[in-house]
């Protein structure tokens, strides 16, 4: 097409039959696993997002939210553990359902979200631990 000031030639060749380049508009799929799904507080729970997938070039970012614990992002790891304390249970209740949500973002900025629940129960202070 021409020569620049440094003596470099620029040529553009157009070929037919090539696949068109496109933009990945498919959002990733978030997948949340909680282990264990319920128990007595304080309860150590593992939150795992490793089952999340993206059909494009992969997941760039993980953002975990636990609204009952924090108003912002609680972790940016693929998985993490958290102790859910009895202080999360209202004083008049014996248990509480804690909802965790995960938002995954791919390298094109597409997002996918999923949520899962954990039930924590306050130990019965009247129980002797022996069952009935």
VOBA-1610 file (N, C-alpha, C; in pm, whole numbers, padded with zeros to 5 digits, always signed):
BEGIN
Unk+00082-00119+00000Unk+00000+00000+00000Unk+00086+00124+00000Unk+00201+00112+00066Unk+00285+00230+00070Unk+00405+00208+00160Unk+00492+00305+00164Unk+00611+00299+00247Unk+00606+00412+00348Unk+00639+00378+00475Unk+00639+00482+00577Unk+00773+00555+00576Unk+00790+00651+00662Unk+00911+00733+00667Unk+01036+00655+00703Unk+01020+00537+00763Unk+01135+00457+00803Unk+01170+00352+00697Unk+01097+00352+00586Unk+01127+00257+00480Unk+01055+00124+00491Unk+00957+00113+00580Unk+00880-00010+00594Unk+00764-00012+00496Unk+00749-00123+00426Unk+00636-00139+00335Unk+00516-00195+00410Unk+00399-00144+00380Unk+00275-00193+00439Unk+00189-00249+00327Unk+00156-00378+00340Unk+00071-00443+00242Unk-00044-00510+00315Unk-00162-00498+00261Unk-00280-00563+00319Unk-00331-00664+00218Unk-00349-00787+00265Unk-00398-00893+00179Unk-00533-00938+00234Unk-00632-00943+00150Unk-00765-00987+00190Unk-00789-01124+00128Unk-00827-01219+00213Unk-00853-01355+00166Unk-00998-01389+00193Unk-01058-01459+00101Unk-01196-01501+00122Unk-01196-01640+00186Unk-01310-01676+00246Unk-01323-01808+00306Unk-01273-01816+00449Unk-01228-01708+00505Unk-01184-01709+00644Unk-01303-01689+00736Unk-01298-01754+00850Unk-01405-01737+00949Unk-01401-01594+01003Unk-01516-01538+01021Unk-01526-01403+01076Unk-01494-01406+01225Unk-01424-01306+01268Unk-01395-01293+01410Unk-01517-01234+01480Unk-01546-01283+01599Unk-01661-01233+01671Unk-01626-01202+01815Unk-01722-01153+01885Unk-01706-01122+02026Unk-01780-01228+02107Unk-01716-01276+02212Unk-01778-01375+02300Unk-01883-01306+02386Unk-02009-01332+02359Unk-02118-01274+02438Unk-02183-01377+02529Unk-02125-01495+02538Unk-02181-01601+02621Unk-02129-01585+02763Unk-02219-01568+02860Unk-02172-01553+02998Unk-02122-01686+03054Unk-02031-01681+03148Unk-01987-01803+03215Unk-02099-01857+03303Unk-02087-01982+03342Unk-02184-02045+03431Unk-02121-02059+03569Unk-02180-01992+03668Unk-02132-02002+03805Unk-02191-02127+03869Unk-02110-02194+03951Unk-02155-02312+04022Unk-02102-02304+04164Unk-02192-02314+04261Unk-02156-02303+04403Unk-02182-02436+04472Unk-02083-02482+04547Unk-02099-02599+04634Unk-02063-02556+04775Unk-02148-02593+04872Unk-02120-02563+05013Unk-02108-02696+05088Unk-02005-02706+05172Unk-01982-02828+05249Unk-01945-02790+05391Unk-02019-02834+05491Unk-02147-02905+05484Unk-02261-02806+05457Unk-02377-02856+05412Unk-02489-02766+05384Unk-02565-02722+05508Unk-02538-02786+05622Unk-02605-02747+05746Unk-02526-02801+05865Unk-02554-02743+05983Unk-02488-02790+06105Unk-02505-02691+06217Unk-02451-02730+06333Unk-02456-02644+06452Unk-02346-02540+06446Unk-02379-02420+06490Unk-02279-02314+06494Unk-02197-02326+06623Unk-02072-02283+06620Unk-02002-02230+06504Unk-01973-02342+06403Unk-01996-02313+06276Unk-01984-02412+06170Unk-01883-02363+06066Unk-01779-02443+06043Unk-01684-02411+05937Unk-01737-02467+05806Unk-01755-02378+05709Unk-01813-02415+05580Unk-01711-02387+05470Unk-01701-02480+05376Unk-01618-02459+05257Unk-01711-02418+05143Unk-01682-02305+05084Unk-01755-02252+04969Unk-01668-02275+04846Unk-01718-02349+04748Unk-01636-02392+04635Unk-01701-02351+04503Unk-01627-02279+04422Unk-01675-02237+04291Unk-01600-02303+04176Unk-01526-02411+04206Unk-01442-02474+04102Unk-01523-02541+03991Unk-01652-02563+04013Unk-01737-02619+03909Unk-01788-02516+03810Unk-01750-02390+03828Unk-01791-02284+03736Unk-01719-02303+03603Unk-01789-02271+03493Unk-01731-02293+03360Unk-01752-02173+03269Unk-01668-02167+03165Unk-01683-02066+03061Unk-01646-02131+02928Unk-01731-02117+02829Unk-01705-02176+02698Unk-01600-02100+02619Unk-01569-01980+02661Unk-01470-01898+02591Unk-01330-01927+02641Unk-01258-01824+02680Unk-01118-01839+02719Unk-01098-01854+02869Unk-01205-01864+02945Unk-01192-01892+03087Unk-01247-01784+03177Unk-01246-01816+03305Unk-01298-01725+03407Unk-01183-01640+03461Unk-01204-01511+03461Unk-01101-01416+03505Unk-01117-01378+03651Unk-01242-01381+03701Unk-01264-01325+03835Unk-01376-01400+03906Unk-01354-01425+04036Unk-01454-01484+04125Unk-01484-01382+04235Unk-01612-01357+04261Unk-01652-01265+04368Unk-01762-01331+04451Unk-01729-01354+04578Unk-01822-01419+04671Unk-01886-01315+04762Unk-02016-01331+04784Unk-02092-01240+04870Unk-02167-01321+04975Unk-02158-01277+05100Unk-02235-01331+05212Unk-02300-01212+05282Unk-02417-01170+05238Unk-02478-01047+05291Unk-02497-01046+05442Unk-02522-01162+05503Unk-02540-01166+05648Unk-02408-01144+05722Unk-02296-01161+05652Unk-02164-01150+05715Unk-02095-01018+05682Unk-02108-00973+05556Unk-02037-00854+05511Unk-02117-00787+05399Unk-02105-00656+05389Unk-02178-00583+05286Unk-02108-00586+05150Unk-01984-00631+05147Unk-01910-00633+05021Unk-01864-00772+04983Unk-01766-00777+04896Unk-01709-00904+04853Unk-01635-00965+04971Unk-01662-01092+04998Unk-01599-01158+05112Unk-01475-01238+05069Unk-01469-01277+04941Unk-01352-01350+04890Unk-01347-01337+04739Unk-01225-01346+04684Unk-01206-01348+04539Unk-01134-01476+04496Unk-01132-01574+04584Unk-01069-01702+04553Unk-01170-01796+04487Unk-01120-01900+04422Unk-01208-02002+04363Unk-01287-02070+04474Unk-01220-02097+04586Unk-01288-02155+04702Unk-01227-02095+04828Unk-01305-02100+04936Unk-01257-02049+05064Unk-01340-02111+05175Unk-01291-02100+05298Unk-01369-02149+05413Unk-01400-02032+05505Unk-01510-02045+05576Unk-01556-01939+05666Unk-01625-02004+05784Unk-01598-01953+05903Unk-01669-01999+06023Unk-01795-01913+06037Unk-01911-01980+06037Unk-02038-01911+06057Unk-02074-01924+06204Unk-02074-01812+06273Unk-02093-01811+06418Unk-02241-01801+06455Unk-02269-01832+06581Unk-02406-01824+06632Unk-02457-01680+06635Unk-02368-01582+06630Unk-02411-01442+06631Unk-02490-01406+06504Unk-02483-01490+06402Unk-02560-01466+06279Unk-02707-01503+06296Unk-02739-01574+06404Unk-02876-01617+06430Unk-02944-01514+06519Unk-03060-01461+06478Unk-03133-01368+06565Unk-03161-01433+06701Unk-03157-01353+06806Unk-03171-01404+06943Unk-03299-01484+06965Unk-03404-01452+06893Unk-03532-01521+06913Unk-03546-01647+06829Unk-03448-01678+06746Unk-03456-01794+06658Unk-03358-01903+06701Unk-03386-02025+06658Unk-03296-02136+06688Unk-03201-02165+06571Unk-03230-02108+06454Unk-03146-02131+06338Unk-03160-02020+06236Unk-03074-02025+06137Unk-03074-01921+06034Unk-03024-01981+05903Unk-03086-01940+05794Unk-03041-01979+05661Unk-02951-01868+05609Unk-02828-01904+05578Unk-02729-01809+05528Unk-02714-01834+05378Unk-02731-01730+05298Unk-02721-01745+05153Unk-02589-01686+05105Unk-02515-01765+05029Unk-02391-01719+04967Unk-02416-01709+04817Unk-02361-01606+04755Unk-02372-01595+04610Unk-02233-01576+04550Unk-02218-01628+04430Unk-02092-01619+04357Unk-02120-01556+04221Unk-02041-01455+04188Unk-02044-01397+04054Unk-01910-01425+03989Unk-01914-01489+03872Unk-01792-01515+03796Unk-01794-01427+03671Unk-01676-01378+03634Unk-01662-01290+03519Unk-01556-01348+03427Unk-01587-01357+03296Unk-01487-01408+03203Unk-01399-01294+03153Unk-01304-01327+03067Unk-01207-01227+03020Unk-01268-01125+02924Unk-01393-01147+02882Unk-01462-01051+02797Unk-01557-00963+02877Unk-01563-00982+03009Unk-01650-00902+03094Unk-01790-00958+03113Unk-01818-01075+03054Unk-01948-01139+03074Unk-01956-01198+03214Unk-02073-01190+03276Unk-02090-01238+03414Unk-02197-01345+03424Unk-02176-01435+03519Unk-02276-01535+03555Unk-02279-01546+03706Unk-02395-01574+03763Unk-02409-01581+03909Unk-02485-01706+03950Unk-02458-01749+04073Unk-02531-01861+04134Unk-02532-01838+04284Unk-02627-01900+04351Unk-02638-01887+04497Unk-02668-02023+04558Unk-02631-02037+04683Unk-02658-02160+04758Unk-02678-02121+04904Unk-02747-02206+04978Unk-02777-02176+05118Unk-02711-02275+05213Unk-02680-02224+05331Unk-02629-02304+05442Unk-02720-02277+05560Unk-02761-02382+05629Unk-02844-02364+05748Unk-02760-02389+05872Unk-02752-02286+05957Unk-02683-02304+06084Unk-02787-02305+06195Unk-02763-02391+06294Unk-02857-02407+06404Unk-02783-02383+06534Unk-02852-02315+06625Unk-02796-02291+06757Unk-02804-02421+06837Unk-02695-02463+06900Unk-02701-02583+06984Unk-02806-02565+07093Unk-02879-02669+07123Unk-02983-02664+07227Unk-02915-02659+07363Unk-02930-02545+07431Unk-02865-02529+07561Unk-02929-02616+07668Unk-03049-02670+07643Unk-03115-02757+07740Unk-03082-02904+07720Unk-03009-02934+07614Unk-02977-03074+07584Unk-02855-03118+07662Unk-02859-03244+07706Unk-02742-03300+07775Unk-02650-03370+07676Unk-02687-03364+07547Unk-02604-03424+07444Unk-02630-03572+07428Unk-02722-03628+07506Unk-02745-03771+07502Unk-02865-03811+07420Unk-02922-03724+07342Unk-03037-03760+07260Unk-03166-03739+07335Unk-03258-03836+07329Unk-03389-03823+07391Unk-03373-03809+07537
//
